């Protein structure tokens, strides 16, 4: 399927005043909005399956109609208007350093930032999305030399706040990035105000630390080479300890066996 919508309706309209056309069209537009309001997607996969194939900001409803959650959906359109794998719900995105990620526990719990730019979806939201069904995780990375790689994990979920949102991730598939997340499996989330091992304060960001990290997607935004060891946006198994990445995106989707086997 092309990324460009093909449903274009061509109608020959007689010469009539514009207000007459609007009076005829308005009831149809209102009815259309009512239908859309009755559709309550749980994630970006539901949105894609309902016909919205373009990447962008959407509302999902993981806890019901009264609590819409704004997310960025990566639907998989390429620059050449070709379909690649998509339907991803983005839970974290760094790209330009415009958002401060050195924040307290409550901010990481609820989420922060701009869904059209840099943001963190929120630990509670990630928990609510992933606890019902099995999910996979993909981490996309880019350096300042325009190289792009990824790491994919066929199983991803986190525990509830009572368990400090402990991370569970496994099933690594290498897309050139190497596995810098397995080290964090089974670890509790930490922020500077709930910092068991002093890692959040030392590296100025919240993450699933363990004395301290092999990756730090939420670190301070820096530029490329020559940064202090293990600082910045860091993925050890790709660029090493002294390089801070240009961009990183963490995104999840429900698992279907044929997709995992790809």
Buried (B, 14 or more C-beta within 10 A) or exposed (E): EEBEEEEEEEEEEEEEEEEEEEEEEEEEEEEEEEEEEEEEBBBBBBBBEEEBBBBBEBEBBBBEEEEBBBBBBBBBBEEEEEEEEBBBBBBBBBBEBEBBBBBEBEBBBBBBBEBEEBBBBBBBBBBBBBEEEEBBBBBBBBBBEEEEBBBBBBBBBBBEEEEBBBBBBEEBBEBEBBBBBBBBBEBBBBBBBBBEBEBBBBBBBBBBBBEBBBBBBBBBBBEBEEBEEBBBBBBBBBBEEBBBBBBBBBBBBBBEEEEBEE
